[in-house]
Each structure stands twice: as C-alpha cells, then as structure tokens.
C-alpha cells in the first residue's frame, strides 16, 4: 500500500487515448490510476493524498525501453539489474525488457525466474526478461518457448547474435506463433558484414576501416519478413538503421505479415561522422549510418513506419572499449539519455510529441504485451514527469549506470525526466 | 616556415603543403648526412626512441632504427608478437609501461587502424605512425614524395598512377593524401574488388585497365598484393592478376618514357611486378629505401628538436 498521490496542473499526454490536456492524475493507495485528465478532480481528492503541483510539466505514461542489455548474471562489473533500473528511473523509463545475452544465457526457465526474483528484490522499475530464441543463442535448437513465456519471458530473441539458419528460424517462428510469442531479431548478414566495423563508404575508407554495407541489414531483414509471412508469427525487427529497411517493413505489412520494428535512439540522433577519429563509444551494431539515412529514419518514425524507439542500452567498460576501433566492442549505454535525445526531435519540429511518447511508451507496451504505456483509470501508475525545456549537460560523473560508454558525453540537452513514478512510488526526482 | 606545428606524426591527413615541404627539405639535408663517411650526428644525443612494432617489419623497423642512430638517439626495438595475445590489451598495457620509461619518441606499427592515434592519447612523448592497419603510413608517403621530387624536380602537376591493392593499402591512402596536397594528379588502377568504397570521391581518377591508367603517367607506383588475397578471395589467381595488373615492360610502355617505377616493398616478383621492370632502368625502388632513412631522420629531428621552437597543436597529423 502506498500513500495516494495527486499530480495537479500537469499537461497530461497519454497516447493510449490520444489525450493532450492540462489536468490532474490521481493515484490510489493500490498504486493504480484512479483518474487522469482535465475532469479528474471531479472525483474528489483521495484522503491523505500527497498533492504535487506539476505546473509546466508534462505527465506521460512511464517510458518502456524494449531493448536493454544488462551484465547480470555474468558481467556485474558492467551493469547489474539494480544499477540498470536506477539508470532507467533517472531517464524516465519505468519498464524495460532485458536481453538474454548474459552469462549464462537466458534460455532456461530457472534463469527467467532468477531475473524476475532479482528484479523484484532489487530493481526500482519493472524489468521484463526476453528469452533466447535458441539454446545458448547458438542458432541451432529452439528453446522451451511455451514454458519460458509462461515463466514471464515477453519476447524471444537472438540478442546481439544473428540467426543464419533459415530452417531453424522457420520452425522457431512457427512454434512461437502458437504461443503468441513475439520473435525479435537484429538483422545482420554474417558474411556481408564480416569484419565490418562501421558504415561502408568514403568515411570508412579514409579511416582504413572495413565497412558493413546497408545490404548486410536489408537482405536478412527481407528474408526474416518472408518467413514471418510464411509462418504467421509476430516478427519484430529490433533495430533497423536504413530507410530501405523501413520500406521493407512497410511492404511486408502490406502483404499481411505481422511485422513491427524499432530503432535505437543513437540512429535517430547521430551519424557516421560522429565517429571522428576512431571514437569507440560510437561503434554500434548496426553501425551509425549517413546523415541522409538518419533524416529518413526520423521521417519513418514520424509517419509510424518505425513503431518504437529503444535505447539499446549496452554497458561496456574500459576493457572492451579502450581499444583500437576495429577491436572494440559494439554498443553504447542509453537509458539515461534516451528521452532527452528524443526530445531533440520534438524541439526541432521533426516528430510530434504525441508520436514520440507513443514510440517510447504506449507502442512498445502494446507490442510486447506489457502492463504499461497508458494512464487510463485502472492502469498501474507508472508515470514520467517531464520538463520539456530543462537544460542539462551530460557528464560522466552523474551517470548512474555502472558503465560510462555514452556517445552523449558532454552533450547539451533541453528537457528531461524530473520525476519518475513506478506503481505510484517515486523512484527518481531531480 | 621555421617550425613544424605538430607534436605527433600520425598521418598525412592534417598536414599542409607547407608542413610537407618543410619535412622534405629537411630530408634532403639528411640525405647528405647519410652519404658522408661519418654518418653520425649528435642532434638527438641523450634522447630515447622506442620502436614498438606489433607487426613484423624488418625494413621499416631497421629504417627507423638507423635514422634514430644517425641522429645520435638511443634506440630500443620492441617487437611484440600479437599472435597469442589480444592486440588491443597489449597495446594499451605496453604503452603505459613504455611511457613510464620516459621515452622521447615512440614509433609504432600496429595491425589496427587508429592504433597510433590511440597510443598518442596515452603517452607523454611524440608518436610516429609507422603504419596502422589499413589507415595510414605517413613516412612511406613522404619517402615516396622525396624520391619523386628528387627525380622530377617537383610534385605538382605530375601524373602518378597507384596500381594494385588499394583497398588494403595504408601506403595508398597516405600517398593519395600527400600527392593531392602537393598538387599532383593521382590515378588508381586496380580490379574493382581491390578498391575501397567511395574511391572516386577520394581525389583520384579510377581506372580498371593498366593501359589506360598508365597512359602518360610520370610515376607508376605498384602496391604489394598479399598472397592470401590472390587465390579467389579478391582476385581469382596469381596468373590472372599478373596478366591484367602485373607491371611488365609491355604495360610500362603506356607510361611516359622516363616514368619512374616505384614499389614500397617487399615485392612479389611475378605477381604485381616483373623482375625486368623492378630491376630495370626506370626503377627507383632502391632509391626509395635510401630516402626512407632520410625522411625518418627528418621526421624524428623535426618532432624532437623543432617542436619546442614555436606554437604547436596537440595530436595533429592524425
């Protein structure tokens, strides 16, 4: 039981109801929303409630990040479930899906139980495990999809790994369909992208780095979309990076495939030139593309072709990043900066705020079937309070994640989460 | 021009025409020293030079060693085998260890692009890039330029055809940058599988035939093709490669009569170059080796002596 909560005078922005109005959010002692909207006060303030004036702030459903890598179990020095959850709260993220690329791999119900228990005991936000689609992520044998789903796995994925064997993929997706499980994959052709450490093109050529062409993403994506259509399973392209991929998704949907897709905030904010002189914090998979690609992807997000934005939070430490570029690991942290980086698209008038919050909260909750992404009465009171204009400067010292590999170090942002509530409990405030 | 405004030599990129001319002029002086009976000077006496080679290279390493010794520096060679140890870890760990020994200049060769730049951020001394992956090999480009300038009297408006494995070649990248900075016309001649993406925007004219690419060239610069790349991966066979792209007397006829034939070495005779040409009258391959020592003397002297004589930027030439 919690103390009832009343958030007054907030600009309530709830994409699940296309609601954008100044009003009040009331949270009951059960941590659920009693009412949210302009007329919510008509119901009367709950007894003993804590009342907060939110003038000038935007209240949205808590953000949902569908792609987060955590080091627990196996690499706790990079990130634990607890530290990731604190980073999430600071970034306004109230729910995240944790990738199965751990050691051991999350391919067994005992490990799903471990994650859920650890999250219950230690995490300050909701943590949902994604399970491996194949045992050990080896791409050979499917995991116990039905039992894993029953145990709480919300998606089935190969994490960072590609799946080369189309027969394995077809059977796993056919099987997954029966359980209504979402299969989420990153498309990467292991042959075309071999040794590819950045976007293929002039810039890579000058740096003397091997490039990965856009076809290395597009070819396996189109393959996967055909298999999705063949099997009828729900396929989610975890991270696309080029407009041709968005187009492929659009075409596949037109053919009746149940296909959704996401993009990392990095690919909406940065381009290959940010790599500069071998800056390994910008080494990502898929690689950062050209500025034209980035602009086209922002358009594809705005028009809804791209469903969701993920942080693709991937903690790496000095051991794996302070290396020559080609030898360094892929990945960047992002839980704490995803919202602020996304708000740049709002400030630049590129993506409406309603669509941004939809892509950051409501839509991922729908895709993965999470109890999140809405401020409807009866929903769990996961709420993010945002000051759209609060200026701040990212510095390594204030990063809560155990790893500091942010591509936004020293970045100036306007707007951030000033308070985050999970089931009505305050888990972050500035 | 009285000073060289860079602390490191990490690449040709970032060097101006003046910087390059400055180094080449000093290298001309160094040639004189090397041709004296008494070859040792005291310019760098008391200073320590460490050659840190993660890739085996007898030629470049001995050239740097000799350059340092002729200037009177104490030279130490460290060859770090990189077969069993993970390269990057060795690089940073070794860098920190060496830095503690307080060297005045580190000369580094490494298999990864950007390794020299990374090292330069971790150590307190000057760093000279002796080749980093497929990125740059600035002293090779400088010695090539010196060889050409001494033979042709200039670098501007001459036609240089760079032939062969441009894709994997740091020598090609540094030469393209340098020759463009000096106003030369640069061509590349290679099968499309051995050219990097975006090559046409790198300031070169692209040719796929030796006859067309060599037409009226003043300089024919051959590149080494590594054995593992010539049996199906990038070109079908040695035989086919030599047939179309190997430099022999017949193909050389397309170039100007007095065209120079160059090769950074080591050569694969009968693969990218025929012996008749490599050892022929137009070949300046041996001269390149001599100029290599001179250019490296000029670079070491410039970084270690003149760097204190004027304002300089940090980590430029990257």
Contacts between the chains, C-beta under 8 A, distances in Angstrom:
chain1	res1	chain2	res2	distance
A	200	B	197	4.9
A	201	B	197	5.4
A	201	B	198	5.2
A	202	B	197	7.0
A	202	B	198	3.1
A	202	B	201	5.1
A	202	B	202	6.9
A	203	B	198	7.7
A	204	B	196	7.8
A	204	B	197	6.9
A	204	B	198	8.0
A	205	B	196	3.7
A	205	B	197	5.6
A	205	B	198	5.0
A	205	B	199	6.9
A	205	B	202	6.8
A	206	B	13	7.6
A	206	B	173	7.0
A	206	B	202	7.2
A	207	B	113	5.8
A	207	B	114	7.1
A	207	B	135	6.2
A	208	B	113	3.9
A	208	B	114	8.0
A	208	B	132	7.3
A	208	B	133	5.2
A	208	B	134	3.6
A	208	B	135	3.2
A	208	B	136	7.0
A	208	B	170	6.1
A	208	B	173	6.2
A	209	B	113	5.4
A	209	B	114	8.0
A	209	B	133	7.8
A	209	B	134	7.5
A	209	B	135	7.8
A	210	B	134	7.9
A	211	B	197	5.8
A	213	B	197	7.8
A	277	B	114	7.1
A	277	B	117	5.6
A	277	B	318	5.4
A	278	B	113	7.1
A	278	B	114	3.4
A	278	B	117	6.0
A	278	B	118	6.8
A	319	B	89	7.6
A	322	B	88	7.8
A	322	B	92	6.1
A	322	B	118	7.8
A	323	B	87	7.9
A	323	B	88	3.2
A	323	B	89	7.5
A	323	B	91	7.4
A	323	B	92	7.5
A	323	B	112	7.9
A	323	B	118	7.7
A	324	B	87	7.1
A	324	B	88	5.5
A	324	B	91	6.7
A	324	B	110	6.9
A	324	B	112	3.3
A	324	B	113	6.8
A	324	B	114	5.1
A	324	B	115	4.6
A	324	B	118	5.8
A	324	B	132	7.8
A	324	B	133	7.5
A	325	B	112	7.1
A	325	B	113	6.4
A	325	B	114	4.8
A	326	B	112	5.2
A	326	B	113	6.3
A	326	B	114	7.8
A	326	B	133	6.9
A	327	B	86	7.5
A	327	B	87	5.9
A	327	B	88	4.2
A	327	B	112	5.7
A	328	B	88	7.2
